Amino acid sequence: MVDVAFIALVTVAIAIGYVLGRRSLKKRDADSFPLSFDKTYFQGLNFLLNEQPDKAVDAFVESLDVNTNTLETHLALGKLMRKQGQVDRAIRIHQNLLARPQLDIAHQHQVHLELARDFMAAGLLDRAEMLLKEVIAESSALRGIAQRYLLDIFQDEREWSDAIQVAEALVSSRYIKSAPDKRRSLTQMISHFYCELAEESSHKNDTAMARKHLDKAMISDKTSIRAALLIGALENQDGRHKQAVKVLSRAVAQNPSLMSECLPELYKAYIAVDPVGGFNQVLSFVESQVAQHPSITALLFMVDQLLIRAESEPSRQQQAHDLLSRYLRDRPSLAGLNKVITLQIPRLSPDIANDVISLQSLVQRLLEKRLNYQCTSCGFTGRQLHWRCPSCKSWDQMEHVKAVEAN
């Protein structure tokens, strides 16, 4: 089924280009005007009327002369095709332009940039990378935008060292220096790139190299909670628990919404420093934080730790009940309700306990559908934290879902 509105729009675009191209020609006698131009154009209309859009577009492009006035029409048509998902046609249009000897160097670079975007849309990243590098090397006017597209490619291919090189070149460019928000966004991205390299080094058990990458991540973004988390884990691994407490406590203070991500390593560090007093310290720290920045996940973590300790310290059982009850009194949540039910079942008679267990199964089914994180940029939701949104590819946009209904 042909999208009539879309093809009509293409026809209008070509018609405008036709008029512009014709005006750009020198005044000629009617007998000397090339009739083949008109024949090809009307052949395109015939293809359109017979619902042959592929042939119609080819005929229209062939009919339209390439010059300064009509180049934008060609480029606009290619962009329109790409936006509609018809990448093969967009590639054909832009390759057709490059075959024309009339294009000067500046316009060739412009076409190369659009063709690179076509290849990116088609998943032909190697070809796109080659064209973008050519534009970066030869066109000062288009270097910035070409670098931005090349940065996208390196991120998708997880070529983090190359991504750092391109991003740092962008940061030092005049365009970015005059835009503080864009500069800040790029330095945060560079920090994430170093974190990615640090994780790769850690997986190879190369902690020395991981630390070097994390030092550079913190230089790029001193408030990076991801870098702080990785540093805290390395400090614990190397037995530097006091340093881990310092790093992770500061990270929680700077990014309270991600306290639950920091808490396991922070708890480990506190207990390693002082097995008895450290527990009370971390419990007090979490209580003070959730009072200002509610987090049922962080609170339930501490409730579980209290219940574990209750095996050797029975008073911790009641402490866990009290901690959970105080929190839920003002901030009800399904996860909290599920934990309350778990704690109450052992105290119930068998008949009542069976009914409560049935109720709990319903609550757990609701919890399984719960989405914990949401991208503030595009709205993507998921159960786990992504430092880079899988949907819009933005960094540092995933946040805990705060709505009461979600919990």
C-alpha positions in Angstrom: 0.0 0.0 0.0 1.6 3.3 -1.1 1.7 6.2 1.4 0.0 8.8 -0.8 0.7 11.7 1.5 4.4 10.8 1.7 4.8 10.5 -2.1 2.9 13.7 -2.6 5.3 15.4 -0.3 8.2 14.0 -2.3 6.6 15.2 -5.5 6.2 18.8 -4.2 9.9 18.8 -3.1 11.1 17.7 -6.5 8.8 20.2 -8.2 10.3 23.0 -6.1 13.7 21.8 -7.0 12.7 21.7 -10.7 11.7 25.3 -10.6 14.8 26.4 -8.8 17.0 24.4 -11.1 15.4 25.9 -14.1 15.7 29.4 -12.8 19.4 28.9 -12.3 19.9 28.1 -16.0 20.9 30.9 -18.3 18.1 32.3 -20.4 17.8 30.1 -23.5 15.6 29.9 -26.5 12.6 27.6 -26.1 14.1 25.4 -28.9 17.4 24.9 -27.1 15.9 23.8 -23.7 16.6 20.1 -23.0 13.4 18.2 -23.6 14.8 15.0 -22.0 14.5 16.8 -18.6 10.8 17.3 -19.0 10.2 13.7 -20.3 12.0 12.2 -17.3 10.1 14.3 -14.9 6.8 13.3 -16.3 7.9 9.7 -16.4 8.3 10.0 -12.7 4.7 11.2 -12.4 3.5 8.3 -14.4 5.3 5.8 -12.1 3.7 7.6 -9.2 0.2 7.3 -10.6 0.8 3.6 -11.2 1.9 3.0 -7.6 5.6 2.4 -8.4 7.2 4.7 -5.8 10.7 3.3 -6.2 10.8 4.0 -9.9 9.1 7.4 -9.3 11.8 8.6 -6.9 14.6 7.4 -9.2 13.0 9.3 -12.1 12.5 12.4 -10.1 16.1 12.4 -8.9 17.4 11.9 -12.4 15.2 14.7 -13.8 16.5 17.2 -11.2 19.7 19.0 -12.2 22.4 19.4 -9.6 23.6 22.9 -8.8 23.8 25.3 -5.9 20.1 26.0 -5.9 18.9 22.4 -6.1 21.5 20.7 -3.9 19.4 21.4 -0.8 16.4 19.8 -2.4 18.4 16.6 -3.0 19.7 16.6 0.5 16.2 17.3 2.0 14.8 14.4 0.0 17.5 12.1 1.2 16.8 13.1 4.8 13.1 12.6 4.3 13.7 9.1 3.0 16.0 8.3 5.9 13.5 9.6 8.4 10.8 7.4 6.9 13.0 4.4 7.3 13.7 4.1 3.6 17.4 4.1 4.0 18.2 2.3 0.8 16.6 5.2 -1.2 18.4 7.8 0.9 21.7 6.1 0.1 20.8 6.0 -3.6 20.1 9.7 -3.6 23.3 10.7 -1.9 25.5 8.4 -4.0 23.8 9.8 -7.1 24.9 13.3 -6.0 28.5 12.2 -5.5 28.5 10.9 -9.1 27.8 14.3 -10.4 31.0 16.3 -11.5 29.3 19.6 -10.7 29.8 19.3 -6.9 32.5 21.4 -5.3 34.6 20.2 -2.4 32.4 21.9 0.3 29.2 20.3 -1.1 30.9 16.9 -1.4 31.7 17.0 2.3 28.1 17.9 3.0 26.9 14.9 1.0 29.5 12.7 2.6 28.1 13.6 6.0 24.5 12.8 5.0 25.7 9.5 3.4 27.5 8.6 6.6 24.2 9.2 8.5 22.5 6.8 6.0 25.1 4.2 6.7 24.6 4.6 10.4 20.9 4.1 10.0 21.5 1.0 8.0 23.9 -0.4 10.5 26.9 -0.1 8.2 29.1 1.5 10.8 32.4 0.8 9.2 31.4 2.7 6.1 30.0 5.5 8.1 33.2 5.8 10.2 35.3 6.0 7.1 33.3 8.9 5.6 33.1 10.8 8.9 36.8 10.6 9.4 37.3 12.0 5.9 34.9 14.9 6.7 36.7 15.6 10.0 40.1 15.7 8.3 39.1 17.9 5.4 36.2 20.1 6.5 36.6 22.6 9.3 33.0 23.8 8.9 31.5 20.3 9.4 34.2 18.9 11.7 32.2 19.3 14.9 29.0 17.6 13.8 31.0 14.8 12.1 32.9 14.2 15.4 29.6 14.0 17.2 28.3 11.3 14.9 31.6 9.5 15.1 31.3 9.6 18.9 27.9 7.9 18.6 29.5 5.1 16.5 32.3 4.5 18.9 29.9 4.3 21.8 27.7 1.8 20.0 30.8 -0.3 19.1 32.1 0.0 22.7 35.4 1.4 21.4 35.9 3.4 24.5 39.5 4.6 23.9 38.5 6.0 20.5 35.4 7.6 22.1 37.6 9.3 24.6 39.8 10.7 21.9 36.9 12.1 19.9 35.1 13.5 23.0 38.2 15.2 24.3 38.7 16.8 20.8 35.1 18.1 21.0 35.6 19.5 24.5 38.6 21.5 23.3 36.8 22.8 20.2 35.6 26.5 20.1 32.0 25.4 19.6 31.9 23.4 22.9 34.0 25.9 24.9 31.2 28.5 24.3 28.5 26.1 25.5 29.0 25.2 29.2 26.1 22.7 29.3 27.4 20.8 26.3 30.9 20.8 27.7 29.5 19.4 31.0 27.6 16.7 29.2 30.8 15.7 27.3 33.0 15.5 30.4 30.4 13.3 32.1 30.4 11.0 29.1 34.2 10.9 29.2 34.0 9.8 32.8 31.7 7.0 31.9 34.1 5.9 29.1 36.9 5.6 31.6 34.6 3.7 33.9 33.9 1.2 31.1 37.6 0.8 30.6 38.0 0.3 34.3 35.4 -2.5 34.4 37.1 -4.2 31.5 40.4 -4.1 33.4 38.8 -5.4 36.5 37.4 -8.3 34.6 41.0 -9.1 33.5 42.1 -8.8 37.2 44.3 -5.8 36.3 43.4 -3.6 39.3 46.3 -1.3 38.8 45.1 -0.3 35.3 41.5 -0.1 36.6 42.6 2.4 39.2 44.3 4.5 36.6 41.2 4.6 34.5 39.1 5.5 37.6 41.4 8.3 38.5 40.9 9.8 35.1 37.1 9.3 35.4 37.1 11.3 38.6 39.2 14.0 37.0 36.6 14.3 34.2 33.7 14.3 36.6 34.4 14.8 40.3 30.8 13.9 41.2 30.6 10.6 39.3 28.8 8.2 41.5 29.7 5.4 39.1 33.4 6.0 39.5 32.9 6.3 43.3 31.2 2.9 43.3 33.9 1.2 41.4 36.6 2.9 43.5 34.8 1.8 46.7 34.6 -1.8 45.5 38.4 -1.7 44.7 39.2 -0.3 48.1 37.3 -3.0 49.8 38.9 -5.6 47.6 42.4 -4.3 48.5 41.5 -4.1 52.3 41.4 -0.3 52.4 38.1 -0.2 54.1 38.3 3.2 55.8 39.0 4.7 52.4 36.0 2.9 51.0 33.8 4.3 53.7 35.0 7.8 52.9 34.5 7.5 49.2 31.1 5.8 49.3 29.7 8.1 52.1 30.6 11.1 50.0 29.0 9.6 46.9 25.7 8.9 48.8 25.7 12.5 50.1 26.2 13.8 46.5 23.7 11.4 44.9 21.2 10.3 47.6 18.8 8.9 44.9 21.3 6.1 44.3 22.0 5.2 47.9 20.7 1.7 47.4 23.4 1.1 44.7 26.2 2.2 47.1 24.9 0.5 50.2 26.2 -3.1 49.8 29.8 -2.0 49.4 29.4 0.7 52.1 28.0 -1.8 54.5 30.9 -4.2 53.8 33.4 -1.4 54.5 31.8 -0.4 57.8 31.7 -3.9 59.1 35.3 -4.6 58.0 36.5 -1.5 59.9 34.5 -2.4 63.1 32.4 -5.6 63.2 30.4 -4.3 66.2 30.4 -0.6 66.2 30.4 -0.4 62.4 27.0 -2.0 62.2 25.4 0.6 64.4 27.2 3.4 62.4 25.9 2.2 59.1 22.4 1.7 60.5 22.4 5.2 61.8 23.7 6.6 58.5 21.0 4.8 56.5 18.2 5.9 58.9 19.3 9.6 58.6 19.5 9.3 54.8 16.1 7.7 54.2 14.5 10.3 56.5 15.6 13.0 54.1 15.6 10.9 50.9 13.2 8.0 51.1 14.4 4.7 49.7 12.5 1.5 50.5 15.3 -0.5 48.8 17.9 0.9 51.1 15.7 0.5 54.2 14.9 -3.2 53.4 18.6 -3.9 53.0 19.2 -2.8 56.6 16.1 -4.7 57.8 17.5 -7.8 56.3 20.9 -7.2 58.0 19.1 -6.7 61.3 17.2 -10.0 60.9 20.5 -11.8 60.2 22.0 -10.4 63.4 18.8 -11.4 65.3 20.0 -15.0 65.2 22.7 -14.1 67.7 21.2 -10.9 69.1 17.4 -11.5 69.6 16.7 -7.8 70.3 17.5 -7.0 66.7 14.3 -8.7 65.6 12.1 -6.1 67.3 14.5 -3.4 66.0 13.8 -4.6 62.4 10.0 -4.5 63.0 10.2 -1.0 64.5 12.5 0.4 61.7 10.1 -0.9 59.0 6.9 0.2 60.7 8.2 3.8 61.2 9.1 4.0 57.6 5.8 2.6 56.2 3.7 4.7 58.5 4.4 7.7 56.3 5.6 6.1 53.1 3.6 3.0 52.2 5.0 0.7 49.5 4.3 -2.8 48.1 7.9 -3.9 48.8 7.5 -2.8 52.4 4.1 -4.6 52.7 5.7 -7.8 51.4 8.4 -7.7 54.0 5.8 -7.0 56.8 3.8 -10.1 55.7 7.0 -12.2 55.7 7.8 -11.1 59.3 4.2 -11.7 60.5 3.6 -15.1 59.0 5.6 -17.1 61.7 3.4 -15.5 64.4 0.1 -16.6 62.9 -2.0 -19.7 63.3 -1.7 -22.2 60.4 -5.2 -21.4 59.0 -4.7 -17.7 59.0 -1.1 -18.0 57.8 -2.3 -19.9 54.7 -4.7 -17.0 53.8 -1.9 -14.5 54.3 0.5 -16.5 52.2 -2.1 -16.4 49.4 -2.3 -12.6 49.8 1.5 -12.3 49.7 1.6 -14.2 46.4 -0.6 -11.5 44.9 1.7 -8.8 46.3 4.8 -10.5 44.9 3.2 -10.8 41.5 2.7 -7.0 41.5 6.3 -6.5 42.6 7.5 -8.6 39.7 5.9 -6.1 37.3 7.4 -3.2 39.1 9.7 -1.0 37.1 12.4 0.5 39.3 14.1 3.0 37.0 13.0 5.5 34.4 14.9 7.6 31.9 14.2 11.3 32.5 15.1 12.0 28.8 12.8 9.6 26.9 10.7 7.8 29.5 12.2 4.3 29.1 11.6 2.2 32.1 13.4 -0.9 33.4 14.0 -3.1 36.5 17.7 -2.4 36.7 20.0 0.6 36.5 21.5 1.4 33.1 24.2 4.1 33.1 23.4 4.7 29.5 19.7 4.5 28.5 19.1 1.6 26.1 16.5 3.6 24.3 17.7 7.2 23.7 21.4 6.4 24.4 21.7 9.3 27.0 24.1 9.0 29.9 23.1 9.6 33.6 19.4 9.9 32.8 18.1 6.8 34.6 16.6 7.5 38.0 14.6 5.6 40.6 10.9 5.7 40.0 9.6 7.8 42.9 5.8 7.5 42.3 4.0 5.8 45.2 2.0 3.7 42.7 5.3 2.1 41.4 6.2 0.9 44.9 
